Amino acid sequence: MFNSFCEIDAGTFGNPVEVEKFEFNRLANGRWPGLLERIRADAGANVSAGFGTYLINNSGSDTLEDENFDQILAALHRYEEPFEEVNPREIPHYRPEARHRASRALYIPREGWVNPIELIEALSTILARSPNVRFVDDICVRLSQKAGRVTAAWTEHSGEVTAEQFLVCNGASFSSLVDASNLGIDFQRVFYGVGATVLLETGIETLSNCIRTPNRGLACGLYSAPQSSHETVVGASNFISPGPTLHVRLTSIYTILRSIMEQLNQAYYRAELIRINVGWRPTSSDTLPMLGATSIANLFVATGTKRDGLHCSPVIAEFIADLLVEGKSAYQFELFNPERKLNRYLPRDAAIATLVRHTMNAAYQHDFVPAKNRMSEDLEAYYTMEFTKLHDDVGALTWGIPAELKDMYRYGHIK
């Protein structure tokens, strides 16, 4: 998806680091329409895409979702981004169950979606026609260096690939490559944000626009978008893993399928399941992107973008190309320096409160129904105690743990 404002949550503007990250994301707004036309023309192929996102506020979780919606609305006003407040009942092909219907909705015309498979195929076609491009269909397993420069990338089956400059942009597999290469650089770890979407044959009920909720606890909320004239993709799940996971957990698919029929369109009970997609969001140890040059003269890095990589790719590509060709860029992305120490930008008390809110919100997404007593208050008190202890155990006395990385600290994957 091409989403910037829709990715805002309640804590975005309470921290200067989060603000800078949002400003970076926002740089890509407006670039995609012209870029898509150019890609279609150069590839001679269709790339299904469109603009105009409906953001809905329903009762599928708890009040955290309401707070995130409010923050998005405030940001749209603050940045003078075009939008409309719309009646949810007028959203095309939005037919949720009554108990999950949205109470509010916004239409944001400059945010949208793309069929990523068609996009990658079109880009591959363009590159294959260039005399300056050679594809090596293999897996890079390590880099070798000599005298302060990378000399070769070694592949699993094709052997040595030499070059003058090297860009490592292998997503969530970044740390495994770095570990095998003995580069002498102490990069922070990049984890696997395992997520799933489902592709549906939806026929005459196929969406005409993206429909999504705000972000939800420990995940990215419910989103959906057309992929063709008769197909709709819906997602997404998320859990952070220290290593690659090839298959999605059953609970993730169960939650997505239930949400599709309850919160999006009741008629999708008869939609045909075409495919389950599994992907890895590269998530750095401080949740910020890792972009730019390194202390090895000819080595550059682009990873750690979580779920913003595709949306931000025009800006990232321009920044990296400037560094590769000119040795400098007009963009100042020091915050994203790939060799930085962990950015402990979250205050401890605020991080603990956020962890409690996100964990409770995630429970409501997964069928949690509290007893008619003080169960919710007791659970919040328990989680507050647990997450306070986690901070104490890992030495987080003056800084906070990002909500999505709590298990990476709990099980010792981040030191």
C-alpha positions as CSV (number, residue, x, y, z in Angstrom):
1,M,0.0,0.0,0.0
2,F,1.0,3.6,-0.5
3,N,0.1,4.8,3.0
4,S,1.7,7.5,5.0
5,F,-0.9,9.3,7.1
6,C,-2.8,6.0,7.6
7,E,0.3,4.6,9.4
8,I,0.2,7.3,12.1
9,D,-0.7,6.1,15.6
10,A,-1.4,7.8,18.9
11,G,2.2,8.1,19.9
12,T,3.7,9.4,16.6
13,F,3.8,13.1,17.4
14,G,4.8,12.7,21.0
15,N,8.4,11.9,20.1
16,P,10.8,13.8,17.8
17,V,12.3,10.5,16.4
18,E,8.8,9.3,15.4
19,V,8.1,12.6,13.8
20,E,11.2,12.5,11.7
21,K,10.4,9.0,10.7
22,F,6.9,10.1,9.6
23,E,8.4,13.1,7.6
24,F,10.7,10.6,5.8
25,N,7.7,8.4,4.9
26,R,5.7,11.4,3.7
27,L,8.5,12.3,1.2
28,A,7.2,9.6,-1.1
29,N,3.6,11.0,-1.2
30,G,2.8,12.2,-4.6
31,R,5.6,10.4,-6.4
32,W,3.9,7.2,-7.3
33,P,1.4,8.2,-9.9
34,G,4.0,9.6,-12.3
35,L,6.4,6.8,-11.5
36,L,3.8,4.1,-12.2
37,E,3.0,5.6,-15.6
38,R,6.7,5.6,-16.5
39,I,7.1,2.0,-15.4
40,R,4.1,0.9,-17.4
41,A,5.4,2.7,-20.5
42,D,8.9,1.4,-20.2
43,A,7.9,-2.2,-19.5
44,G,5.0,-2.3,-21.9
45,A,3.0,-4.0,-19.3
46,N,0.1,-3.3,-17.0
47,V,0.7,-2.7,-13.3
48,S,-2.6,-2.7,-11.4
49,A,-2.7,0.3,-8.9
50,G,-4.9,3.1,-7.8
51,F,-5.3,5.9,-5.4
52,G,-8.0,6.8,-2.8
53,T,-8.0,5.1,0.5
54,Y,-10.9,4.7,2.9
55,L,-9.9,4.8,6.5
56,I,-12.6,3.3,8.8
57,N,-13.0,3.4,12.5
58,N,-14.9,0.3,13.7
59,S,-15.4,-1.7,16.9
60,G,-13.1,-4.6,15.9
61,S,-10.7,-4.0,18.8
62,D,-10.7,-1.4,21.6
63,T,-10.3,2.3,22.1
64,L,-6.7,2.4,21.0
65,E,-8.1,2.2,17.4
66,D,-10.2,5.3,18.1
67,E,-7.1,7.2,19.4
68,N,-5.1,6.3,16.4
69,F,-8.0,7.5,14.1
70,D,-8.1,10.8,16.0
71,Q,-4.4,11.3,15.6
72,I,-4.6,10.6,11.8
73,L,-7.4,13.1,11.5
74,A,-5.4,15.7,13.4
75,A,-2.4,15.1,11.2
76,L,-4.3,15.5,8.0
77,H,-5.4,18.9,9.2
78,R,-2.0,19.9,10.5
79,Y,-0.2,19.0,7.2
80,E,-3.1,20.3,5.0
81,E,-3.3,16.9,3.3
82,P,-6.5,16.5,1.1
83,F,-9.2,14.3,2.6
84,E,-12.9,14.0,3.1
85,E,-15.0,12.8,6.0
86,V,-17.4,10.3,4.5
87,N,-20.4,8.2,5.5
88,P,-19.1,4.6,6.0
89,R,-22.4,3.3,4.4
90,E,-21.4,4.9,1.1
91,I,-18.0,3.2,0.8
92,P,-18.2,0.9,-2.3
93,H,-18.3,-2.8,-1.5
94,Y,-18.1,-2.2,2.3
95,R,-20.7,-4.4,3.9
96,P,-19.6,-5.4,7.4
97,E,-21.7,-7.2,10.0
98,A,-23.8,-4.8,11.9
99,R,-21.9,-5.2,15.2
100,H,-18.6,-4.4,13.4
101,R,-19.8,-1.5,11.3
102,A,-17.7,1.6,11.2
103,S,-18.9,4.7,13.0
104,R,-16.5,7.1,11.1
105,A,-14.6,7.1,7.9
106,L,-12.2,9.3,5.9
107,Y,-11.3,9.3,2.2
108,I,-7.7,10.1,1.5
109,P,-7.2,10.6,-2.2
110,R,-3.3,10.6,-2.4
111,E,-2.9,7.2,-0.5
112,G,-3.4,4.0,-2.4
113,W,-2.2,0.5,-3.4
114,V,-0.4,-1.5,-6.1
115,N,-0.2,-5.1,-7.2
116,P,3.4,-5.8,-6.0
117,I,3.8,-8.9,-8.1
118,E,3.0,-7.0,-11.3
119,L,5.2,-4.1,-10.2
120,I,8.3,-6.4,-9.6
121,E,7.7,-8.1,-12.9
122,A,7.5,-4.8,-14.8
123,L,10.7,-3.5,-13.1
124,S,12.5,-6.8,-13.9
125,T,11.4,-6.5,-17.6
126,I,12.9,-3.0,-17.7
127,L,16.2,-4.0,-16.1
128,A,16.5,-7.1,-18.3
129,R,16.5,-4.9,-21.4
130,S,19.4,-2.8,-20.1
131,P,22.9,-3.8,-21.4
132,N,24.3,-2.7,-18.0
133,V,22.3,-5.1,-15.9
134,R,23.1,-8.8,-15.3
135,F,20.8,-11.0,-13.2
136,V,22.4,-13.7,-11.0
137,D,19.6,-16.1,-9.9
138,D,21.2,-17.3,-6.7
139,I,21.4,-16.6,-3.0
140,C,24.2,-14.4,-1.6
141,V,25.7,-16.2,1.4
142,R,28.6,-13.9,2.3
143,L,30.7,-10.9,1.3
144,S,34.5,-10.9,1.3
145,Q,36.7,-7.8,1.9
146,K,40.3,-6.8,1.6
147,A,42.1,-3.6,2.5
148,G,38.9,-1.9,3.7
149,R,36.8,-2.7,0.6
150,V,34.3,-5.4,-0.3
151,T,35.8,-7.5,-3.1
152,A,33.1,-10.0,-3.9
153,A,29.7,-11.4,-3.1
154,W,29.7,-15.2,-2.8
155,T,26.7,-17.1,-3.9
156,E,25.4,-20.5,-3.0
157,H,25.8,-22.0,-6.4
158,S,27.2,-19.5,-8.9
159,G,30.4,-18.7,-7.0
160,E,32.0,-15.3,-6.9
161,V,30.4,-12.1,-8.1
162,T,32.8,-9.1,-8.3
163,A,31.9,-5.4,-8.5
164,E,33.2,-1.9,-7.7
165,Q,30.4,-1.1,-5.3
166,F,28.0,-3.3,-3.2
167,L,24.5,-2.5,-2.0
168,V,23.1,-4.9,0.7
169,C,19.3,-4.6,0.5
170,N,18.3,-8.1,1.3
171,G,15.5,-7.2,3.8
172,A,15.1,-9.3,6.9
173,S,18.0,-11.6,6.0
174,F,20.5,-8.8,6.5
175,S,21.9,-10.0,9.8
176,S,22.5,-13.6,8.6
177,L,24.6,-12.3,5.7
178,V,26.5,-9.9,7.9
179,D,27.2,-12.7,10.4
180,A,28.6,-14.9,7.7
181,S,30.8,-12.1,6.2
182,N,32.9,-11.0,9.2
183,L,32.9,-7.4,8.1
184,G,34.2,-6.0,11.3
185,I,31.2,-3.8,11.7
186,D,28.8,-4.1,14.7
187,F,25.5,-3.6,12.9
188,Q,22.3,-3.9,15.0
189,R,20.3,-7.0,14.3
190,V,17.5,-7.0,11.8
191,F,14.6,-9.3,12.6
192,Y,11.9,-11.0,10.6
193,G,8.5,-9.4,10.9
194,V,6.5,-12.3,9.6
195,G,3.2,-11.3,8.0
196,A,0.5,-12.8,5.9
197,T,-2.2,-11.7,3.5
198,V,-4.8,-13.6,1.6
199,L,-5.7,-13.2,-2.1
200,L,-9.4,-13.7,-2.8
201,E,-11.5,-14.1,-6.0
202,T,-14.2,-11.6,-5.2
203,G,-16.0,-11.2,-8.6
204,I,-18.6,-8.4,-8.6
205,E,-17.8,-7.6,-5.0
206,T,-14.1,-6.7,-5.8
207,L,-13.1,-3.5,-4.1
208,S,-12.6,-0.4,-6.1
209,N,-10.4,1.3,-3.4
210,C,-8.3,0.4,-0.5
211,I,-10.3,0.1,2.7
212,R,-8.3,-0.2,6.0
213,T,-8.4,0.5,9.7
214,P,-5.8,2.5,11.7
215,N,-2.9,0.5,13.0
216,R,-3.8,-1.9,15.8
217,G,-1.9,-3.4,18.8
218,L,1.3,-5.2,17.7
219,A,0.2,-5.3,14.1
220,C,-0.9,-3.1,11.2
221,G,-4.6,-3.4,11.5
222,L,-7.0,-4.7,8.8
223,Y,-6.4,-3.6,5.3
224,S,-7.8,-4.6,1.9
225,A,-7.2,-3.5,-1.7
226,P,-8.1,-4.5,-5.2
227,Q,-5.4,-6.4,-7.1
228,S,-7.2,-6.8,-10.4
229,S,-10.7,-6.4,-11.7
230,H,-11.8,-9.5,-9.9
231,E,-9.3,-10.0,-7.0
232,T,-9.0,-8.5,-3.6
233,V,-6.1,-8.9,-1.2
234,V,-6.7,-8.6,2.6
235,G,-4.3,-8.6,5.5
236,A,-2.3,-8.5,7.6
237,S,-0.8,-10.4,10.5
238,N,2.5,-9.7,12.2
239,F,4.9,-11.4,14.6
240,I,8.6,-10.7,15.1
241,S,10.9,-13.7,14.7
242,P,14.7,-13.9,15.2
243,G,14.9,-16.2,12.1
244,P,13.1,-17.0,8.9
245,T,9.7,-18.6,9.0
246,L,8.5,-20.0,5.8
247,H,4.9,-20.6,6.8
248,V,2.3,-18.5,8.5
249,R,0.7,-19.4,11.8
250,L,-2.8,-20.8,11.7
251,T,-4.0,-18.2,14.2
252,S,-3.0,-15.5,11.8
253,I,-5.0,-16.9,8.9
254,Y,-8.0,-17.6,11.2
255,T,-8.0,-13.9,12.4
256,I,-7.7,-12.5,8.8
257,L,-10.5,-14.7,7.4
258,R,-12.8,-13.9,10.3
259,S,-12.1,-10.2,10.0
260,I,-12.8,-10.3,6.2
261,M,-16.3,-11.6,6.7
262,E,-17.1,-9.7,9.9
263,Q,-15.4,-6.3,9.3
264,L,-15.1,-5.9,5.6
265,N,-17.8,-7.6,3.5
266,Q,-20.3,-10.3,4.6
267,A,-20.6,-11.5,1.0
268,Y,-17.0,-12.7,1.1
269,Y,-18.1,-15.9,2.8
270,R,-18.4,-17.1,-0.7
271,A,-15.2,-15.6,-2.0
272,E,-12.6,-18.2,-3.3
273,L,-9.3,-18.3,-1.6
274,I,-6.7,-18.1,-4.3
275,R,-3.4,-17.8,-2.3
276,I,-1.9,-17.1,1.1
277,N,1.0,-14.8,0.8
278,V,3.8,-14.8,3.5
279,G,6.4,-12.0,3.7
280,W,9.1,-10.8,6.0
281,R,9.2,-7.2,7.1
282,P,12.8,-6.2,7.9
283,T,12.6,-4.8,11.5
284,S,15.7,-3.3,13.0
285,S,16.4,-3.5,16.7
286,D,15.3,0.1,17.3
287,T,12.5,-0.1,14.6
288,L,14.1,2.6,12.4
289,P,15.3,2.1,8.8
290,M,19.0,1.4,8.1
291,L,20.0,3.5,5.0
292,G,23.2,4.8,3.6
293,A,27.0,4.4,3.4
294,T,29.1,2.4,5.8
295,S,32.7,2.6,7.1
296,I,33.7,0.2,4.3
297,A,34.2,2.5,1.4
298,N,32.2,0.6,-1.2
299,L,29.5,-0.9,0.9
300,F,26.0,0.6,1.2
301,V,22.9,-0.6,3.1
302,A,19.2,-0.3,2.7
303,T,17.0,-2.4,5.1
304,G,15.0,-2.1,8.3
305,T,12.1,-0.4,6.7
306,K,9.4,-2.7,8.3
307,R,6.2,-2.3,6.2
308,D,7.2,1.1,4.7
309,G,9.8,0.0,2.2
310,L,7.7,-0.2,-0.9
311,H,5.9,3.1,-0.2
312,C,9.3,4.8,0.5
313,S,11.3,3.1,-2.3
314,P,11.3,6.1,-4.7
315,V,13.0,8.2,-2.0
316,I,15.3,5.4,-0.8
317,A,16.4,4.7,-4.4
318,E,17.2,8.3,-5.1
319,F,19.1,8.6,-1.8
320,I,21.2,5.5,-2.5
321,A,21.8,6.3,-6.1
322,D,23.1,9.7,-5.1
323,L,25.6,8.1,-2.7
324,L,26.7,5.5,-5.3
325,V,27.2,7.9,-8.1
326,E,27.9,11.3,-6.5
327,G,29.2,10.2,-3.1
328,K,26.7,12.5,-1.4
329,S,23.0,13.3,-1.3
330,A,20.8,16.3,-0.6
331,Y,18.8,14.1,1.8
332,Q,19.9,14.2,5.4
333,F,19.1,10.8,6.9
334,E,21.6,10.7,9.7
335,L,18.9,9.2,12.0
336,F,19.0,6.1,9.7
337,N,22.7,5.6,9.6
338,P,23.2,1.9,9.3
339,E,26.1,1.8,11.8
340,R,24.3,3.7,14.5
341,K,24.1,2.5,18.0
342,L,20.6,1.5,19.1
343,N,18.4,4.6,19.3
344,R,16.8,4.4,22.7
345,Y,14.3,7.1,21.9
346,L,11.3,5.9,23.9
347,P,10.8,7.0,27.5
348,R,10.5,4.1,29.9
349,D,7.1,4.9,31.5
350,A,5.5,5.7,28.1
351,A,6.9,2.5,26.6
352,I,5.4,0.4,29.4
353,A,2.0,2.1,29.0
354,T,2.1,1.5,25.3
355,L,3.1,-2.2,25.7
356,V,0.0,-2.6,28.0
357,R,-2.3,-0.8,25.5
358,H,-1.0,-2.8,22.5
359,T,-1.2,-6.2,24.3
360,M,-4.8,-5.5,25.4
361,N,-5.7,-4.3,22.0
362,A,-4.2,-7.4,20.4
363,A,-6.2,-9.6,22.7
364,Y,-9.5,-8.0,21.5
365,Q,-8.4,-8.7,17.9
366,H,-8.1,-12.4,18.9
367,D,-11.5,-13.1,20.3
368,F,-10.9,-11.9,23.9
369,V,-14.2,-11.3,25.7
370,P,-13.6,-10.2,29.4
371,A,-15.8,-11.5,32.1
372,K,-18.3,-9.1,33.6
373,N,-16.1,-8.1,36.5
374,R,-12.8,-6.4,36.9
375,M,-11.0,-8.7,34.5
376,S,-9.8,-6.0,32.1
377,E,-8.4,-3.8,35.0
378,D,-6.7,-6.9,36.5
379,L,-5.1,-7.8,33.2
380,E,-3.8,-4.3,32.7
381,A,-2.4,-4.3,36.2
382,Y,-0.7,-7.7,35.5
383,Y,0.7,-6.6,32.2
384,T,2.0,-3.4,33.8
385,M,3.8,-5.5,36.4
386,E,5.2,-7.9,33.8
387,F,6.5,-5.2,31.4
388,T,8.0,-3.2,34.3
389,K,9.9,-6.3,35.3
390,L,11.0,-6.9,31.7
391,H,12.4,-3.4,31.6
392,D,14.2,-4.0,34.9
393,D,15.6,-7.4,33.8
394,V,17.1,-6.0,30.6
395,G,18.5,-2.9,32.2
396,A,16.0,-0.5,30.5
397,L,16.0,1.9,33.5
398,T,15.9,5.2,31.5
399,W,14.6,4.1,28.1
400,G,11.7,2.0,26.8
401,I,11.3,-1.2,24.7
402,P,9.3,-0.8,21.4
403,A,6.1,-2.7,21.7
404,E,6.6,-5.0,18.8
405,L,10.1,-6.1,20.1
406,K,9.1,-7.1,23.6
407,D,9.7,-10.8,22.9
408,M,13.1,-10.1,21.3
409,Y,14.2,-8.6,24.6
410,R,12.3,-11.2,26.7
411,Y,14.2,-14.1,25.0
412,G,17.6,-12.4,24.8
413,H,17.7,-11.7,21.0
414,I,18.5,-8.0,21.7
415,K,21.3,-7.5,24.2
